[in-house]
Amino acid sequence: MKLNYVLGLIIPVLLLIGCAKPIAQFTVAEGDNVAPIKMKFENTSENAVEYMWVFGDGDTSISEAPFHTFKTSGTYEVKLIAKKGKKSNIFTKTLEIKEPAKCFVEVETDFGTMTILLYDDTPKHRDNFLKLVEDGYLNDLLFHRVINGFMIQGGDPESRNAKPGIPLGRGGPGYTIPAEFVDTLIHVKGALAAARQGDGANPKKASSGSQFYIVQGRPVTDAQLNQIENRGGYKYTSAQREQYKTIGGVPFLDRAYTVFGQVVKGLDVIDKIAATKTQAGDRPEKDVKMKVTVVK
């Protein structure tokens, strides 16, 4: 009788547990959330076995405790749907993602994404590049000139849907930008700089209205930097020397081409693109397209 009595108590409890309604809930670290930001969502739901996350920016996830990157600023209503069988429960939380104080763009390729800081010290180039990006001018253009150990170049509008073997690198929007040389902005690895015509046709070193390159380069020695200083009549700071000696770059282009940005995330993408096989004219055998967006 005692055993039957105990079982009679346990079975209803188990039935109650099995029928318990799921309760959706989660937490996320609060703070000064500035785009782009990768956030970790801690799932604290109860009595649930399946989950659906809706992040409010068009992306979803079925992971139990996902990471998610908000690329742009704004107000996002994040929704977690917790399920068990036919029962479900919804929990929502509103997140405020702030606009970055500095100006960033993202360059997406098949090799990965680069996040680039645009310098306020070169306002003409910054504003022109932003306009091109916001107009969608650069989307689907190619990195049409790639030299391993040197740089990757794009921004030629004639590269959009260009047939294989066609020479590229002469196109542009029909205007140039006055040079903006700043001694603190140098051609270290990841530097974003403006392409231009040679000195003979362009003695003022005005920049192309759309073509740009991103520096790869190689580590540089003190002796090489000394030679460049002697030829150019200027001096590098100890910090600049250290950058060139450790991460590398192409210092012989300093004060000759305008540097107006720096890759702050995705330096490895430069190496991957630079390693692609190229044909005549340094064009990659397989097209490397770009999609460029402003981080807001």
C-alpha positions as CSV (number, residue, x, y, z in Angstrom):
1,M,0.0,0.0,0.0
2,K,2.8,2.4,0.8
3,L,4.5,1.9,-2.5
4,N,1.2,2.4,-4.4
5,Y,0.6,5.5,-2.3
6,V,4.1,7.0,-3.2
7,L,3.7,6.2,-6.9
8,G,0.3,7.8,-6.8
9,L,1.9,11.0,-5.5
10,I,4.8,10.9,-8.0
11,I,2.9,10.3,-11.2
12,P,0.7,13.5,-10.9
13,V,3.8,15.6,-10.2
14,L,5.5,14.2,-13.3
15,L,2.4,14.9,-15.4
16,L,2.4,18.5,-14.1
17,I,6.1,18.9,-15.0
18,G,5.5,17.5,-18.5
19,C,2.6,19.8,-19.1
20,A,4.4,22.9,-17.7
21,K,4.1,25.9,-20.0
22,P,7.4,27.2,-21.4
23,I,8.5,30.6,-20.2
24,A,10.7,32.6,-22.6
25,Q,13.2,35.0,-21.1
26,F,16.7,36.2,-21.8
27,T,19.3,38.7,-20.7
28,V,21.9,40.7,-22.7
29,A,24.8,42.8,-21.4
30,E,23.7,46.5,-21.0
31,G,26.2,49.2,-21.8
32,D,27.2,51.8,-24.3
33,N,26.2,49.8,-27.4
34,V,27.7,51.4,-30.5
35,A,27.4,49.9,-34.0
36,P,28.8,47.7,-35.2
37,I,28.5,45.5,-32.1
38,K,28.5,41.7,-31.5
39,M,26.2,40.8,-28.6
40,K,25.8,37.6,-26.6
41,F,22.3,36.6,-25.6
42,E,21.9,34.6,-22.4
43,N,18.9,32.3,-22.6
44,T,17.2,32.0,-19.2
45,S,14.0,30.4,-20.4
46,E,12.3,27.6,-18.5
47,N,10.5,24.4,-19.6
48,A,11.5,24.9,-23.3
49,V,13.3,22.7,-25.8
50,E,13.2,24.8,-29.0
51,Y,14.0,28.4,-29.6
52,M,13.5,31.0,-32.3
53,W,15.2,34.4,-32.1
54,V,14.1,37.4,-34.1
55,F,16.6,40.2,-33.8
56,G,14.6,43.0,-35.5
57,D,17.1,43.6,-38.3
58,G,15.9,40.8,-40.6
59,D,18.1,38.1,-39.1
60,T,16.9,35.1,-37.0
61,S,18.5,32.2,-35.1
62,I,17.4,28.9,-33.6
63,S,20.5,28.6,-31.4
64,E,19.8,28.3,-27.7
65,A,22.1,31.2,-26.7
66,P,23.3,33.0,-29.9
67,F,25.8,35.8,-30.7
68,H,24.4,38.4,-33.0
69,T,26.0,41.4,-34.7
70,F,24.0,44.6,-35.1
71,K,25.8,46.4,-38.0
72,T,23.9,49.7,-37.9
73,S,22.5,52.0,-35.2
74,G,18.8,52.0,-34.4
75,T,16.1,50.7,-32.1
76,Y,15.7,46.9,-32.3
77,E,12.9,44.8,-30.8
78,V,14.5,41.4,-30.1
79,K,12.0,38.6,-29.7
80,L,12.6,35.1,-28.2
81,I,10.0,32.4,-28.9
82,A,10.4,29.5,-26.5
83,K,8.6,26.2,-27.4
84,K,7.8,22.9,-26.0
85,G,5.6,20.7,-28.1
86,K,2.6,22.7,-29.2
87,K,3.1,25.3,-26.4
88,S,5.1,28.5,-26.8
89,N,5.8,31.7,-25.0
90,I,7.2,35.0,-26.3
91,F,9.6,37.4,-24.6
92,T,10.7,40.7,-26.1
93,K,13.3,43.3,-25.2
94,T,14.1,46.6,-26.9
95,L,17.7,47.4,-27.6
96,E,19.2,50.8,-28.5
97,I,22.3,50.6,-30.7
98,K,24.0,54.0,-31.0
99,E,25.5,55.6,-34.0
100,P,29.4,55.5,-33.9
101,A,31.1,58.8,-33.1
102,K,33.5,58.1,-36.0
103,C,32.7,57.2,-39.5
104,F,33.1,53.5,-40.6
105,V,32.3,51.6,-43.8
106,E,32.2,47.9,-44.5
107,V,33.6,46.3,-47.6
108,E,32.1,42.8,-48.1
109,T,33.8,40.3,-50.5
110,D,33.7,36.6,-51.0
111,F,36.9,36.5,-48.9
112,G,35.4,38.2,-45.9
113,T,34.5,41.7,-44.7
114,M,36.7,44.6,-43.9
115,T,35.7,47.4,-41.6
116,I,37.3,50.7,-42.4
117,L,37.6,53.9,-40.4
118,L,37.4,57.0,-42.6
119,Y,39.6,59.8,-41.3
120,D,38.2,63.2,-40.3
121,D,41.6,64.8,-41.2
122,T,40.8,64.2,-44.9
123,P,37.3,65.6,-45.1
124,K,37.1,66.0,-48.9
125,H,38.0,62.3,-49.5
126,R,35.9,61.1,-46.6
127,D,32.7,62.9,-47.8
128,N,33.3,61.9,-51.4
129,F,33.7,58.2,-50.4
130,L,30.6,58.3,-48.2
131,K,28.6,59.7,-51.1
132,L,29.8,57.0,-53.4
133,V,28.9,54.4,-50.8
134,E,25.5,55.8,-50.0
135,D,24.6,56.1,-53.7
136,G,25.6,52.4,-54.2
137,Y,28.2,53.5,-56.8
138,L,30.8,51.0,-55.6
139,N,28.6,47.9,-55.3
140,D,29.4,45.1,-57.6
141,L,32.6,46.8,-58.8
142,L,35.8,44.6,-58.8
143,F,39.1,44.7,-57.1
144,H,40.5,44.9,-60.6
145,R,44.2,45.3,-59.8
146,V,45.9,43.0,-57.2
147,I,49.6,42.9,-56.5
148,N,50.6,40.5,-53.8
149,G,52.9,42.2,-51.3
150,F,51.8,45.6,-52.4
151,M,48.0,46.5,-52.5
152,I,44.5,45.7,-53.8
153,Q,42.8,48.3,-56.0
154,G,39.2,48.9,-57.0
155,G,36.6,51.6,-57.7
156,D,36.7,51.6,-61.5
157,P,33.0,51.8,-62.7
158,E,34.0,50.1,-65.9
159,S,34.8,47.0,-63.9
160,R,31.1,46.3,-63.3
161,N,30.1,43.3,-65.4
162,A,33.4,43.6,-67.2
163,K,34.2,40.7,-69.5
164,P,37.3,38.6,-68.8
165,G,40.5,39.9,-70.2
166,I,39.3,43.5,-70.7
167,P,41.8,46.1,-69.4
168,L,40.6,48.0,-66.5
169,G,41.7,51.0,-64.4
170,R,40.9,54.0,-66.5
171,G,37.3,54.7,-65.4
172,G,35.9,57.2,-62.9
173,P,33.0,59.5,-62.1
174,G,34.4,62.3,-64.2
175,Y,36.0,64.4,-61.5
176,T,39.0,64.5,-59.2
177,I,39.6,65.4,-55.5
178,P,42.4,67.8,-54.4
179,A,45.2,66.0,-52.5
180,E,44.9,66.0,-48.7
181,F,48.4,64.9,-47.5
182,V,48.5,64.5,-43.7
183,D,51.9,63.6,-42.1
184,T,50.2,61.4,-39.4
185,L,48.4,59.3,-42.1
186,I,50.8,56.8,-43.6
187,H,50.8,53.8,-45.9
188,V,50.9,51.1,-43.3
189,K,49.1,47.8,-43.9
190,G,45.3,48.3,-44.1
191,A,45.6,52.0,-45.2
192,L,42.9,53.1,-47.5
193,A,44.2,55.6,-50.1
194,A,43.1,57.2,-53.3
195,A,44.4,56.2,-56.7
196,R,45.4,58.9,-59.2
197,Q,47.0,59.6,-62.5
198,G,50.8,60.0,-62.7
199,D,52.7,63.2,-61.9
200,G,53.2,64.1,-65.6
201,A,49.5,64.5,-66.3
202,N,48.7,65.3,-62.7
203,P,51.4,67.5,-61.1
204,K,49.1,68.5,-58.2
205,K,48.5,64.8,-57.3
206,A,44.8,65.1,-57.4
207,S,43.0,61.9,-56.5
208,S,40.6,59.8,-58.7
209,G,37.0,60.5,-57.8
210,S,36.3,56.8,-57.2
211,Q,39.3,54.5,-57.5
212,F,41.1,53.5,-54.3
213,Y,43.5,51.0,-53.0
214,I,44.1,49.2,-49.7
215,V,47.7,48.6,-48.7
216,Q,49.1,45.2,-48.0
217,G,52.8,45.8,-48.2
218,R,55.6,44.1,-46.2
219,P,57.6,44.8,-43.1
220,V,60.2,47.6,-43.7
221,T,63.6,48.0,-42.1
222,D,65.1,51.1,-40.4
223,A,67.6,51.4,-43.3
224,Q,64.8,51.5,-45.9
225,L,62.9,54.1,-43.9
226,N,66.1,56.2,-43.6
227,Q,66.5,56.2,-47.4
228,I,62.9,57.3,-47.8
229,E,63.4,60.1,-45.3
230,N,66.5,61.3,-47.0
231,R,64.8,61.4,-50.4
232,G,61.6,63.0,-49.1
233,G,63.0,65.5,-46.6
234,Y,60.8,64.4,-43.7
235,K,61.1,62.3,-40.6
236,Y,58.9,59.4,-39.3
237,T,58.0,59.3,-35.6
238,S,59.2,56.3,-33.5
239,A,55.6,55.0,-33.5
240,Q,55.3,55.2,-37.3
241,R,58.6,53.4,-37.7
242,E,57.4,50.7,-35.3
243,Q,54.3,50.2,-37.4
244,Y,56.2,49.9,-40.6
245,K,58.7,47.4,-39.1
246,T,56.0,45.2,-37.5
247,I,52.8,45.2,-39.6
248,G,54.5,46.5,-42.8
249,G,53.3,48.8,-45.5
250,V,54.6,50.8,-48.6
251,P,56.2,54.0,-47.2
252,F,57.6,55.1,-50.5
253,L,54.0,56.2,-51.4
254,D,53.8,58.6,-48.4
255,R,53.1,62.3,-49.3
256,A,52.5,61.2,-52.9
257,Y,49.0,59.6,-52.6
258,T,46.3,60.6,-50.1
259,V,45.6,58.2,-47.3
260,F,42.1,58.7,-46.0
261,G,41.2,55.6,-44.0
262,Q,42.4,52.5,-42.2
263,V,41.1,48.9,-42.0
264,V,40.4,48.3,-38.3
265,K,38.9,44.8,-38.7
266,G,39.6,42.2,-41.4
267,L,43.3,42.7,-42.3
268,D,43.4,39.0,-43.2
269,V,40.9,39.7,-46.0
270,I,43.5,41.8,-47.7
271,D,46.0,38.9,-47.6
272,K,43.4,36.5,-49.0
273,I,42.5,38.8,-51.9
274,A,46.2,39.6,-52.6
275,A,47.0,35.9,-52.9
276,T,44.5,35.3,-55.7
277,K,45.9,34.3,-59.1
278,T,46.1,37.2,-61.6
279,Q,46.4,37.6,-65.3
280,A,47.8,40.4,-67.5
281,G,47.2,43.8,-66.0
282,D,47.2,42.3,-62.5
283,R,43.5,41.5,-62.8
284,P,42.4,38.5,-60.7
285,E,41.5,35.5,-62.8
286,K,38.4,35.1,-60.8
287,D,36.4,38.3,-60.2
288,V,36.6,39.7,-56.7
289,K,33.4,41.8,-56.3
290,M,32.7,44.3,-53.5
291,K,29.7,45.5,-51.6
292,V,30.3,48.7,-49.6
293,T,28.0,50.0,-46.9
294,V,28.1,52.8,-44.3
295,V,28.1,51.7,-40.7
296,K,25.4,53.9,-39.0
